Amino acid sequence: MAERILVLVVDRDDDVGVKAGAEGPIIGEEANIDVAKRLALADPEDTDANTIFYAVKIAKELREKGNIVNIATITGHHNLGFLADMRIRDQLKEVLNRIPADGVVFVTDGAEDDQVIPIITSYVPIIAKRTLIMKQSPEMEKTFYVIKNAMRDKDLAPIVLGVPGIILLLWAILGNLGIKLIIGVVGAYLFMKGFGVWDALENGVKTILKGISLRGAGAPFYVLSLAFLVVAAYTTYQNYIAATGPTAFYSAARAAVGFTSISALLYLTGRILDAHFSRKAFKIGKYLVYAALVVVVWILSDVTIMTLQHNADVETLYSAAAGSIIFYIAIAQIGREFEDAIKHSEKLVGAVAMDRKGNRIGNVVSINREKGIIEIQAGRRKITAPIDKVKVDVNGVYVSV
């Protein structure tokens, strides 16, 4: 009896979906050839296209030997990690349900795809593995090619060309002072990068920019928020140079904290308005809590600086701390009650649903208040979860299932 063989290509970072617009799984020889052509046209340097062509060649060779051969390409996710592996597992199950196989010939273009071998072997044995090895040019041509692409790459070009250019300009304009400035900036960057401060700031800025829409109701508040950041920088500098010693530092610090806090409150006001008018009211509770935290930090920082300047006594600091804590607890309670009300309302419909680890599993499609459950559309299946197991956040809802 002829053996049923599945020639399998795994595109773990989903180049097929991102670049060629094809959704996995891709089953059948013609479908795979079509996708490989589209991917090659979209990005001729991507090895995934050649891997698929290689898999088609292997399938033809196995078929000529009398085997029953099918070919499929399954895809993961561009962020890789757990989400990519979950998608690969689901697509593999779908492929095997449609075309049962006695074994798999796993075709790959490198070590990255090897991480899915345990997933494959948990459903079907791997009878062979074939790795695509691209033919290389001579070393000099290869080095030139790498440099040329680095200069074109929008992420690498600023580092390869931009940074040396800035260093040379500062050195030419400022002389020794420019060298000190360069060393200071590089030292600050290495310090922040080494201790994770840079990544935290980068993620924070990306989160802030991601939520800004200049077409929504919150647009005026975003513009005002940015304006107050500029005012914060200018006022801080002016207060610093207007005095000397500790007074200069304290004046600059009060100005920086005050205007930055106002900027943050304006930004959060814009987010609240956008959430309300875009039917994402489940986010408002957390934004209120964030705003309360900004106010608390502002008050405590301001009173602390005044105490250090001897413009306020310790009792005033204690009173401000106690009042801030009470204020924050009150707003936090209001936020929790708001979120609880949202969980039992239709306003939660459409929200992104995630598991406890933050991996997206689908979207909320309905709320059943009588039964106390929410219904989530996760791909082709629906998941129900008790409302009391749902936690609301600005990113969506987290479900313990």
N, C-alpha and C positions, 0 to 999 in steps of 0.2 A: 504494500500500500504506500502510495506517494506521501511524503512528509509535507505537512503544511508549515511553511516558513513565512515569517513576517520580517521584512527588511525595514528596520526602524531607524529614523533620524530624529534626534532630540535637539531642538533649538531652545536651550534653557533661557537665554536672555531675550527671546521672542523678536529677533530681527525680522523674521518672516512677517509678523504682525505689524511691527513699527514701521518697517521700510517698504514692505510689499503690500500691506493692507489685507493680508490673508489671515483668517481665523482658524486656529487649529481645532481638531486634527485635520490634516490634509491626507486623504486616503485615495489610493489609486495612482497608477503610473502617469496618466495624462494630467491629472490634477497637480501632481508633484512637479512634473516638467514645466507646467504653466507657471507655478509659483516660483520655481527656480529662475525662469526667464525674467519674471517681473522683479525678483530680488536682484538679479545680476544687472538689470537696467537701472534700478534705483541706486545700487551701490556696487559697482564692478569689483571693488576690493574686498567685499565681504565673502569669507570662505564658506558660509552656510549654503550659498547657491551651488558652489562646486561640490559640497558634501551631498546635496540632494541629487545632483547629476551622477555622482559616484554611486549612490545608493541605487539609482535606476539601472546603471550598468551592472551592478552586482545582481539585482533582481532578474535581469535578462539572462545572465549567465547561469543562475540557479534554475531558472525555468527551462532552459535548454537541456538540463540534466534530468528533467522529468519530475521536478518538485512542483508542488502547488505553492506559488509564491504571490504574496501581496506586499505592497509597499505603503508606508505611512510616515508622515512627519508630525510630531507633536511639539507643542510650544509651551514655554513657561511664562516668565514675566520679566520685563526689562530691569526691575529692581533686584532680580535674582532672589536668593534666600528662600524662606519658608513658603512664601506665596507662589514662587515659581515651581517649587517641588509639588505643592498641592495641585496646581493646574496640570502638571505633567502626570501625576497619578490619576486624576480624573479623566484626562484625555486618553491615557493608556487603557483604562477600564472600558471607555467607550469604544475604542478601536477593537479590543479583544471581544467585546460583545457583538460587534458587527462582523468581524472576520476572525474567528477563532484560529489560534496558531499553536503548533506543537513546540515551537522554539523561535527565538529571535536572532537575527543577524544585526548587531548593533553597529551603526555606522556613525563615526564621530570625526570632528576636526581638531580635537585637542583635549587637554586634561579637564577643562571646565565641565564638559558634558559627562565625564566619568563619574561625577558625584551622584548621578541619577541611577547608577547601576543597581544599588540595593532596592530602589523602587521597582525597577523592571523585573528583577529576579524574584520579587515577592509575588508576582503574578504569572510570570512565564519564564522558563529557563533561557539563558543566553547561550546559544550554541557556537557563536563566533562573534568576534569583534574586528571591525575594519576601521583603521584610522587613516584619514586623508592627509597626505603629506604634499604640500605645494612645492613645486620646483623653484629653487632660489636662483637669483642672479649672482654674478660675481660680487665679492665683498665690497669693492669700491663703489659699484653701482648701488648696492644695497644701502651703504652708508649715506650716499648722496640722496637716495630716495627718502630715507628716514628724516634727514635734515630738512629736505624740501617740504615734506608733509608736516613736520613740526612747525615750520614757518607759516604754513597755511592754516594750521589748526587754531581755531578761535580761542581755545583754552591754553594751548602751549605757547602761542606767539607772544602774548604779553610777557611771559617769563623768559623765553629764549631771546627776544629782541627788546621788549619794552623795558625790563628791569635794567639791563646793562646800559640802555640809552639814557634812562633817568640818572643813573649813577654818574655817567660821563658828563651830562649836562650840569648836575649839581657841583661836580668837581670843578668844571670849567668856570662856572659863575661864582661860586662861593669859596673856592679854594679849600683851605684846611677846615673851615666851618662846614663846608659841604660834606667832607669826609666824616666829621663828627655826627652830622645829621644822618648820614647814610647808616653809620654804625648803630646809632640810636634806634632808627626805624627797624633795621634788621634784627637788632637785639630784642626789641619789643615784640616783633612778629614771632621770633623763635620762642620767646617766653610764652606768649599766648598760645602758640601752636602746641608747644610741649605739654602745657598743663590743661589743654582742652578748652581754653577761653575763646580762642579764635573760632573753633567749630561751633561753640555755643552761640557766639555772636552771629556767625554766618547763618545758622539755622533760625535764630530769632529774626534776623532781617528778612530771610526768605519767607517765614511765616507771616510777618507783617505785610510784606509786599504782595504776597499771594492773596490776602484778604481784601486788598484795596481795589475798588472799582470806581473810576471817575464818572461813571454813568448812573450810579445809584444815588439814593437819597442822602447817603453819607458823604458824598464827594466834597461839599463845602467844608466839612469838618476835617477831612484828610488834608485839604489845602491849608487850613488854619493850623493844623497840627505840625505840618512841615514848616510853616512860617515861624511858629513858636520855637521849633528846634534851632532855626537860624538865629532868632532873637536870643535864645539861651546861649549859643556859642559867642555871639557878639557881646552880650551883657556880661557874661562870665569873664571874658578877656578885659573889658573895660574896667570892671570892678577890681580885677587883679592888678592892673597897672596903675590904678588910681590911689593905691595905698601901698604900704610896705610891711614886711614882717608877717606875723600871724594874722593881722587884720586883713591883709590882702587875700590870704587863703580863705578865711572865713567868709568874706564878702563874695568872693568868686563861687565858693561852694553853695552858699544860700541862693545865689542867682541861678546857678546850674540846676540845683534840685527843684527850685520853684518853677522855672519856665519849662523844664523837662517834664515835670509832673502835669502841668497844664497841657502840654503837647500830648502826653499819654492819655489824659482824660478826653481830650477832643477826638483823638483817634478811636477810643473805645465808644464814644458817643456815635461816631460814624458807623462803627461795626454794629451797634445795637439797631440803628435805623435801617441799615442794609439787611440785617437778619429779619427785622419785622416786615419789611416790604417785599422780601424775596421768599417768604413762606419758610423761613428757617428759624422760627421763634425759639426752638429748643436751645439755641446758642446764647440767648439773652441772659439767662441765669448766671452762666459763667462770666460773661462780660461784666455784669454788675459786681460780682465778687472781685474780679480783677481791678475794677475801678475803685472799690473800697480799699483794696490793698495799696493802690497808688496813693490814695488820700492818707492812709495810715503812715506809709513810708515818708511822705512829704511832711506831715505834721511832726513826726518823731525826729526826722533829720533836722528840721528847722529849729525846733525847740532845743535839741541837743547842741546845735551850733551856737544858739543864743546863750545857752548855759555856759559853754566854753568861753564865750566872749564876756561873761559876767553880766549879760543883759537880762538874764532870767535866773531864778534860783532853782534849787534841786526839787523843791515842792512843786514848782510849775511843771518840771519834767515828769515827775511822778503822776501828776494830774493828767497831763497830756497822754501819757502812756496808758493810764487806766481808761480814759475816755476813748482813746483810739481802739483799744481792745474791745470795749463794749460796742462801739460803732461797727467794727468789723464783724463781730459775732452776730449782730442784728442783721447786717446786710447779707452775711453768709446764710443765715436762716431763711431770709426772704428768697435768696437764690435757690436754696434747696426746695422750698415750697413751690416756687415757680416751676422748677424742673419736674417735681412730682406731678404738678397739674398738667404739664406738657405731656408727660408719659401716658396720661389717660385721655389725651385728646387727639383729634385727627391731625393736629399740627405736626405730629411726629412722622406722618406719612411722607415718604420720599427721602428721609434721612439715611445717610450711609450707616450700615450696620457692620460692626467689627467684633472679633473675638477678644478674649482677655489680653492677648498679646499685641493687639492693635492691627491684626491682619484683616483686611476687608473680606466680608463674606457675602455681602449683597446689600439690598435696600429694603427699608420698611415699606410694606405695601398696605397694611391695614392694622387697625387697633380694635380689639374686642373687649370693651370695658366690662361686659357682663361676665365673661369667662376669665378676665384678667390676663389676657395674653396679647402678644404682638405677633404679626406674621411677617416673615422676611423672605424675599425672593432671592435665592442664592443660585444663580445660573438657571438650570432647568428644574430645580426642585425648590420647594417651599419649606421653611423652617419656622416652627412656632416656639416661642419662649415666654415664660411668665414675666409679667410687667415688673414684678418686684426683683427680678434678676437683671434688670436693665439699668445701666448707668448712662446718664446724658452728659455729653461733653461738647465743646465747640467743634470737634472733628466729626461728630455724629453720635451714635449710641454704641455702647459696649455691652455685649451680651455674654452671660455666663452659661454656655450650652455645652 
